[in-house]
């Protein structure tokens, strides 16, 4: 017996239940928000081991993450 695969539109997955959606999170928006949070945490003054490698690469564009203060 052959099974049929049905596709669900993204707007139906992330839409509100009142509008016929499944009320799930939007993965794209969630991913972007995590990146913004990561940059925010990278810029604070606390010392953490995970910051060593990103700072090594980002310091090429200016010490103390100057790249994020620029208005380009």
C-alpha positions, 0 to 999 in steps of 0.5 A: 500500500503506497502512502501519500506524503502531504506538505504543510505550509509554513504559515499553517505550522506557525499560525495561531490555533484560532486561525487554523495553525499549529501554534509552533515557533518560527524556526527562522525567527528563533535562530536569528534571535539566538544569534543576537543573544549570542552577540549580546553575551559576547559583548558583555564584560564577563570572562568565559572560555567560549568567548576566546575563539570568536574574539580571536576572529572578531578582533581582526576587525577592531579590538573590543568588538568595535565592528558592532559599534559601527554604523555602516 
